[in-house]
Amino acid sequence: MDSILSLVMLRMIVLLVCVAVAWWALSGLKFERFVSAPGSRQAKLLHLLLAIVLGHQCSAFVFSYIGWSPP
């Protein structure tokens, strides 16, 4: 039971780190080119959703790579 809990906690931590890295990476992107009002709630929500999606994909890649790599 402890091994399952530690695996779940590891996955959650890696996911949060990947979302934070995606947020940081998206901060360098100029959203003024893509949205009409860059300071609006919709633009901030779009930034958050893009960070979550990219972070999830990144963490899925990390765990897929770990699963496929030789020991």
Steps between C-alpha positions, in 0.01 A plus 500: 500500500786739577659439162178593321466815709859602435456440125187716496679775693796481260268533201324800658829673576634441149172627353511818710864561409421453130204739522723757674766463230234534228365814673852643511559414134168653393587819686757573232233482231339826389128441540422842352532342157244229573235663721324832466525598870818351653419611856146363505376205701452296186864550400620403848275193493637408158855531637409274793327240282789491254744452789291214640472329162871538420597393853281192480646401165853558628443286810339227290807505277733480801322197645469337160873549445582358842279200427663431164861565592719203589584448868 
